[in-house]
Amino acid sequence: MGHFLPALLIATACTSTEPADLLLHNGKIVTSDERFGLAEALVVRGGYIVAVGGEEIASRYDPAQVIDLEGRTVIPGFIDTHTHIRGRSRRHLELAGVQSIAELQERVRAKAAELGEGEWITGYGWSEDELAEGRRPLRWDLDDAAPLNPVILTRAGGHSAVSNSRALTLAGIDENTPQPEGGVIEHDRNGRLNGVIRERAGLVSRMVPDATEDEIEESLARMLRDQLALGITSLIQAGETPEGYAMWERIYAARGEELPRATVQIRWVGSDRLAAFGRRTGDGDDRLRVGAVKVLVDGGFTGPAAYTREPYKGQPGYRGSLNLPVEELYALVDTANRLGWQLGFHAIGDSAIVLTVDAFAQALAAHPRDDHRHYLNHFTVSPPVGTLDRMAALGIAVAQQPNFTYTLEGRYVANLEGDRLAHNNPLKLPMDRGVFMGLGSDILPIGPLVGVYAAVTRKGMSGEVYGPEERLTMAEAITGYTRHAAWFTFEERTKGSLEPGKLADLVVLSDDLLTIDPERIMDVEVEMTVVGGKVLYRRPDTPRQ
């Protein structure tokens, strides 16, 4: 799979020892370069890699710090092409990993006791696929846990939420409330509200008081630091307003050296507000920069609301929906492309994908650009091969989330069948047709190693394999989270592989991804995360050197 690199080709020539900041040696270093080479030692100076090769290069340098890898594996730091890192207030509950409705209720009760009567409680991350009861929490479950507090808890994926009776009342929602455009207020078979709102949970969440600026900034910085424990050294934040970007600037100005590097997509807020923003794709530095402009073309899949060419399984005539009129989509794509923005659009259903690609194509025909690097996020329902070929010809890429095949299996089985189910979140087919692809996690808080597992096995949580022909090799999966991911921010020449002259962003793993049993990939531990040559995360039981 890899080839050991001769030191003479990649180490700087010298006749006596040179100063260095860091030496890592006695390990298996996966470079993720074009050759997907292997090495045994790596030298860092001034935040950049100066040499990679065999053990013999160590004698050429006088490093301030030496890390003996003791045979462990090093790969480039993971670059997550799609994340949603959010600052939270005191009222918020993180519900990822909750295993039963009873456990969820206990967390809500504890938060109600902490905050006091009448205070809003919010949360994120539950999934019925992971709950012992095998169903969603409903209004009555939350009423039982916190009858005197308004509660809204958002499902993993962010496209639906459940609220209790007090929250619904404060939002002015009852059995007679009209259905919102593009969303669903659910009722049970007796016509009563069950508390679930799909795609338009903002009807309730808009009632939640704003957190203080200090609360949000401190929480956001903490959550960014948490990404280091997942081996993430760079990430793309998938959507902030221009005003939201200002908060990221404050955080990175104060503590950017402690955090992963970040590129922030900017939501489409109209050409006037974007002009007033005064920045464009690529503005910033190697710690924080402006990314693509973002639009949500269709809904999410947990609803389901993604816009598909054929009806959903068991729902004749229902194909989801677009979030904006087709004419508006074409117009804003043309404007953003003409203004020089990179475009990184959310498109999940195959019909939404076809429309978005057509809009990109028309805009590029009207205003050609040599290196636009426009891309689609998600790409869940595989489009026609002709669309893939068109994307390849136009240079339209995909930021894919392979972990969805694993974590959202239950939603796919419920709503798709046949080839659409087998080829959910396609990987190999688009790549084989020439579509450039990088990998990421999205809003599900699980980290790249789950994505690597799903990419090479194509297994859901049940163990079922979906579209085995879509599997990636381990080398392809690692490349998708490293060198290829750097391309999406125009930074493939400065990061994404372990080569001299590139940023010293890397991860030390407990096991060798190239030889491990695929079923053990999710058990691999991130032992150390290095950004710019500085160890920013060390697993608590990892010895210091």
Summary of the structure (lengths in Angstrom):
residues: 545
radius of gyration: 23.8
end to end distance: 30.6
largest distance: 84.1
contacts: 1974
relative contact order: 0.13
helix: 33%
strand: 24%
